[in-house]
Amino acid sequence: MALARRLFVAALIATLPRLADANTRIDPGQTFALGGEQKNPVRLEGRNNGPVAIELLRRRGNDRPELIGRVMPGERFITSLPAGNTALARNTSNEQAAVVRFVFNGQIDGLSMRYEPGRP
């Protein structure tokens, strides 16, 4: 019984809000998009693990993206993504791939992830 209880608690902890943790490759000159359809705000944390800078942007609906900041190799970032907004990670290099580790905190139901061609 005690083992079953521990397994249940471990499974419950595993499903708490910190639900996604991913290392993502972004090809030269490309943009990786996160969100747009989520119903709740999400906290987005990350680290630029690659050799090139990325630009982190936020897009509300179909509006033009606004720059949150430039993240240099080795730097970390934290930002919030309101419901229905899209975060964009743009590779600033036309020659080297970017590698970014993303960690999402919050209810990520409906949080899509996709590559968008070119620069928005």
Phi and psi in degrees as a GROMACS rama.xvg file:
@    title "Ramachandran Plot"
@    xaxis  label "Phi"
@    yaxis  label "Psi"
@TYPE xy
-63.6583  -38.3854  ALA-2
-65.1835  -42.5785  LEU-3
-62.2  -40.1441  ALA-4
-64.353  -43.0459  ARG-5
-63.5882  -41.1981  ARG-6
-64.8495  -38.7813  LEU-7
-63.5095  -45.6996  PHE-8
-63.2089  -42.2201  VAL-9
-62.6512  -41.1466  ALA-10
-66.3164  -39.3404  ALA-11
-64.455  -45.2611  LEU-12
-60.915  -38.8685  ILE-13
-63.9442  -20.9371  ALA-14
-101.786  6.53871  THR-15
-66.3534  171.415  LEU-16
-49.2985  -29.0454  PRO-17
-76.148  85.7281  ARG-18
-101.74  -20.6137  LEU-19
-136.34  139.14  ALA-20
-148.044  112.228  ASP-21
-141.143  143.695  ALA-22
-98.6858  122.357  ASN-23
-121.684  132.533  THR-24
-92.9882  132.318  ARG-25
-120.487  115.46  ILE-26
-62.2098  158.99  ASP-27
-52.4923  131.241  PRO-28
72.7339  5.53866  GLY-29
-101.38  170.075  GLN-30
-128.97  136.41  THR-31
-107.28  127.474  PHE-32
-109.992  138.175  ALA-33
-128.057  125.035  LEU-34
94.8066  -164.251  GLY-35
117.233  -32.6857  GLY-36
-114.518  -3.76522  GLU-37
-67.8192  144.2  GLN-38
-88.8135  -13.4283  LYS-39
-126.95  156.519  ASN-40
-65.9528  149.955  PRO-41
-131.449  138.38  VAL-42
-91.6857  127.367  ARG-43
-113.559  120.44  LEU-44
-117.507  157.787  GLU-45
-172.491  177.464  GLY-46
-145.63  135.624  ARG-47
-80.7467  103.199  ASN-48
-93.7906  2.9736  ASN-49
-99.8058  -175.771  GLY-50
-90.8026  -2.83776  PRO-51
-128.684  157.82  VAL-52
-71.844  151.992  ALA-53
-122.99  156.516  ILE-54
-106.079  132.383  GLU-55
-104.312  124.653  LEU-56
-128.819  162.143  LEU-57
-127.555  133.687  ARG-58
-121.081  126.919  ARG-59
-98.271  114.794  ARG-60
57.1079  -126.629  GLY-61
-100.084  10.9361  ASN-62
-66.0297  163.807  ASP-63
-67.8539  136.644  ARG-64
-62.5953  144.993  PRO-65
-109.568  138.806  GLU-66
-73.0399  125.59  LEU-67
-87.7654  -42.61  ILE-68
171.781  168.959  GLY-69
-102.008  131.497  ARG-70
-114.628  114.801  VAL-71
-81.7306  161.098  MET-72
-52.9971  132.512  PRO-73
87.574  -13.9254  GLY-74
-82.5573  153.981  GLU-75
-106.269  161.167  ARG-76
-144.966  154.139  PHE-77
-141.23  131.303  ILE-78
-151.987  162.097  THR-79
-105.287  148.364  SER-80
-121.059  102.614  LEU-81
-60.3898  158.331  PRO-82
-52.1071  135.301  ALA-83
79.3412  -3.06572  GLY-84
-93.5337  159.014  ASN-85
-117.687  132.14  THR-86
-94.0266  139.902  ALA-87
-123.578  130.609  LEU-88
-112.504  111.134  ALA-89
-104.559  124.4  ARG-90
-73.3617  123.961  ASN-91
-84.073  -10.004  THR-92
-95.1839  143.426  SER-93
-99.6652  5.26576  ASN-94
-123.232  -32.0754  GLU-95
-120.967  148.496  GLN-96
-76.1335  147.244  ALA-97
-97.1373  150.465  ALA-98
-130.105  120.343  VAL-99
-128.049  133.502  VAL-100
-96.5476  122.813  ARG-101
-109.851  138.749  PHE-102
-129.786  126.985  VAL-103
-107.528  134.756  PHE-104
-122.403  131.853  ASN-105
124.069  -174.913  GLY-106
-81.1451  111.063  GLN-107
-100.645  19.674  ILE-108
-56.6883  128.385  ASP-109
81.4529  5.6579  GLY-110
-82.0922  103.816  LEU-111
-88.7227  158.331  SER-112
-134.462  132.806  MET-113
-161.097  161.603  ARG-114
-95.2198  141.868  TYR-115
-117.2  136.619  GLU-116
-67.7407  142.163  PRO-117
62.4762  -157.732  GLY-118
-108.741  126.558  ARG-119
